[in-house]
Amino acid sequence: MSVETINMRTDAERKRRLQTAADLSHESLTAFVLSAADERAERVIADSRTTPLPTDFFDEFFDSLAPEPTPALIDAVSRLRRTVRRDG
């Protein structure tokens, strides 16, 4: 693994707060900041892979996929609706 450098500037208050948190976590300031940045990066990347849809659009789109649902599809949709969070 190659090691690269990231240089950052910040104000004294933010550095003090980050250092305090790092000390409480028993980590170096660098390890603490990188860990926090990495966690945020994972959330941003994960969020970019989902597309929230308004409820009415989701229902209309989903219904258009199978205009005449079979009993198996009806069962699958009822299970899906219990596990998928829809915005709206």
C-alpha angles and dihedrals in degrees: 000000000000119000120227133183131239116192119202136181123207141160122268095252094054092046090050091050093048092047091050091051091047091050091050089050092049090238134122116257089249093051091047095049093045092048092050092046091048092051090050091047091053091051093048092049092047091048090051089060094061130070116204113213130196111253096246093050091047092050093046093047093046092047090051091060093066114017091180106039121206121222089256091053092048089053092047092049092050090052091045093051089056092054106034119080111218122195119225 
